[in-house]
Amino acid sequence: MSCRDAYAYGCGFVTVTLPMRYCDAIQMGDFQVATAGGVWVAAGAILKFRHLLEKHHLGKKLFQKVRRHLESQGVKVTNGTIVDATIINAPPSPKNKDKARDPDMHQTKKGNQWFFGMKAHIGVDSKTKVIHAVVATAANVPDATILPDLLHGEETRVWGDSAYQGQTDVLRQYAPKARDLTHRRYRYKGVVNEVEQARNRIKSQIRSRVEHVFGVLKGVFQFTC
């Protein structure tokens, strides 16, 4: 993860490294945060603080605390979950103290383009668009393998793109009441199944809501793929 984790709880994502109430402004170019006292905190200091959170395993606890706070304000997780993943691109050049690439990152191909970095897997409430689960992996980890970690278990409906097709058994195990609404392949050997294509379009009316979350991550917080 990059040091931009610091303010990302603004959309319920990953690790908070600075309480939002202390932040007046963000300069996203080199990522500096202005505190309420007018002092600019360098990215390096924020990164060190994040490592302390990781060392003491506080990230998940903070995530759950934010979730409980949202629920107390009436923003609750419902019975519908949208699962998806996005690549968090990172510079491929070795810049750490060992002059080697980060072992937690990896390269992967998306379409006809190669990327290096990590992948953010998220479970999003289908109504409120609140992120209730997040897992960070190397970029080459298949989306479907993380599905169990993105479910809270009380779902009655689960949406996802075609990367999650064929996971019915997993859904039965981790969300036994859930209806599988993931996309199905509608093209085979050049033949288009128009019925399945139409079903996917209907599913996309809900599934596409996850793109609003990714829009915040990439447009506001400048996580890029």
Long-range contacts (C-beta under 8 A, 24 or more apart in sequence): 1-50, 1-88, 1-118, 1-136, 2-88, 2-90, 2-223, 3-31, 3-43, 3-44, 3-46, 3-47, 3-50, 4-28, 4-31, 4-221, 4-222, 4-223, 5-50, 6-31, 6-33, 6-46, 6-49, 6-50, 7-33, 7-221, 8-217, 8-221, 9-62, 9-66, 10-216, 10-220, 10-221, 11-131, 11-213, 11-216, 11-217, 11-220, 11-221, 12-63, 12-66, 12-67, 12-70, 12-130, 12-131, 13-120, 13-122, 13-131, 13-134, 13-213, 13-217, 13-221, 14-59, 14-63, 14-120, 14-134, 14-136, 15-50, 15-53, 15-54, 15-59, 15-62, 15-63, 16-62, 16-66, 17-46, 17-47, 17-49, 17-50, 17-53, 18-46, 18-49, 28-221, 28-222, 63-134, 67-130, 67-132, 70-130, 75-128, 75-130, 76-128, 77-125, 77-128, 77-130, 77-132, 77-152, 78-125, 78-126, 78-127, 78-128, 79-154, 79-155, 79-156, 79-157, 79-177, 80-125, 80-126, 80-127, 80-155, 80-156, 80-157, 80-158, 80-159, 80-206, 81-123, 81-124, 81-125, 81-126, 81-132, 81-150, 81-151, 81-152, 81-155, 81-157, 81-158, 81-159, 81-175, 81-178, 82-123, 82-124, 82-125, 82-126, 82-158, 82-159, 82-160, 82-206, 82-207, 82-209, 82-210, 83-121, 83-122, 83-123, 83-124, 83-143, 83-147, 83-150, 83-151, 83-158, 83-159, 83-160, 83-164, 83-210, 84-121, 84-122, 84-124, 84-143, 84-160, 84-161, 84-207, 84-210, 84-214, 85-119, 85-120, 85-121, 85-122, 85-143, 85-146, 85-163, 86-119, 86-120, 86-214, 86-217, 86-218, 86-223, 86-225, 87-115, 87-117, 87-118, 87-119, 87-139, 87-225, 88-117, 88-118, 88-119, 88-120, 88-136, 88-139, 88-223, 88-224, 88-225, 89-115, 89-116, 89-117, 89-224, 89-225, 90-116, 90-117, 90-118, 91-116, 92-116, 104-138, 105-138, 105-139, 106-138, 106-139, 106-140, 106-141, 107-139, 107-140, 108-139, 108-140, 110-225, 115-139, 115-225, 119-143, 120-217, 120-223, 121-146, 121-149, 121-150, 122-150, 122-210, 122-213, 123-150, 123-151, 123-152, 124-209, 124-210, 124-213, 126-157, 126-159, 126-206, 126-209, 129-209, 129-210, 129-212, 129-213, 131-213, 144-170, 147-171, 147-174, 148-173, 148-174, 151-175, 151-178, 157-181, 158-182, 159-203, 159-206, 159-207, 160-207, 161-207, 181-206, 181-207, 183-207
